[in-house]
Every structure is written in structure tokens, then in C-alpha cells.
Amino acid sequence: GAGVSQSPRYKVAKRGQDVALRCDPISGHVSLFWYQQALGQGPEFLTYFQNEAQLDKSGLPSDRFFAERPEGSVSTLKIQRTQQEDSAVYLCASSLAGPMTDTQYFGPGTRLTVL
Amino acid sequence: QKEVEQDPGPLSVPEGAIVSLNCTYSNSAFQYFMWYRQYSRKGPELLMYTYSSGNKEDGRFTAQVDKSSKYISLFIRDSQPSDSATYLCAARGGSNYKLTFGKGTLLTVNP
């Protein structure tokens, strides 16, 4: 079956540009997570959705970062006025039901480079 | 100090060797411990999932957790070139869904 997909796989932006990163979770998965993985580091939590509700956005590094999941399936992570420190791989993960009990399945990530 | 510490390596071993990968953690609230494998340009893939202390074995992989010393280990027996990847340890609390990852250890198994 299809796993988590993310698009684009690679994105180059000039500093100050806005970007939008898309995540298609596994069909039927209720929980969706975004992580940021800087070069040579492990993923760091950004935000969590249960269906369309964003229950936790404590990991978003600044108010330039915004995520949505309006219909409880596809999610978009938007970064406004990109800065060089935003360069990283952005990973999306989904899990079937409860975030406490179910395995998080990761997508391949979007590699963002800000010049 | 990060809550989960992991030596980034790199670690290079010959095919067939036993590999030992380790992490330490500082948050006593962590109850669930995971090992993910991440191939280059791919997302992390769950390998092992352990609750509290003890051992768990799955084929050539064994995960160990020692909560008294806050130490997490992954052993790979009869390592294969296809095991070459970055291995990430992760942990979370019982009532917290956020995964806290180590930096990852880059492993190369040479044929």
C-alpha cells in the first residue's frame, strides 16, 4: 500500500520567499506530525494534528511557520519569509489512531534549502 | 544537554560483524524507546519499539533498555551491507506523543 508521501522532494528558496510543503498521509490515518531535521541531527517535533484539529504547535520555531490540515487528510506546512536557518529536511509522519499507541510512519521528507 | 544523546559516529564494520549502537537519555519520564533506520534521502523507518526496561529481539536485531542507567542499545547480528544507514534512537513519555530523537549514528557495513 502507499506510504506517506511528501512534495516537493526538494525546494530551493531565496531568503524572504514563502514556501509551502505538502504531506499526504496514509489513507485513514488520524494523527499527523511534522518534524524538522537539520543536517546531522535527529528529527525535532514541530506540530501535531488529530484529524483537522491542530492540538500541539509547541515545536514551531517562530510565527513564520504555519501548518494546516483543513479536511483531516492532506496537510501543508507553510514557512513565510524564509531564512537561511530554515534550511533543513521537513518530515511528515502519520499514525493510524492514537498518537500514544500507534507507530508513526514517516514520509521521505522535503529538503528545503534557503539561499 | 539534549534529552537523548547519541554518538554520531561514523561507525564502519566488516560484513558479518556484531554492531552495537547506544544512546543515553536524561528524562526520567521516558517510558517508550524506539530505534529507527534512515537510509540516505529517505524518511526514518521504525525498527524496534520497547516499553520500559528489558530486551526485545526481532530477527538479527535486539533492543535493550536499562532504565536504571538510562541507557538504550541496539545490537545487530551478522551485519549486512544493506544495514548501512543512519540509526536513530528515540524516546517518549507515557502520556506524551512527542518523539525525542538522538542525532543518529551513521553505520557502514563493508562487504
Interface residues (C-beta under 8 A of the other chain):
Chain A: V4 S31 F33 Y35 G40 Q41 G42 P43 E44 F45 Y48 D56 G59 L91 A93 P99 M100 T103 Q104 Y105 F106 G107 P108 G109 R111
Chain B: V4 Q6 P8 Y36 R41 K42 G43 P44 E45 L46 Y49 L88 A90 G94 S95 Y97 K98 L99 T100 F101 G102 K103 G104
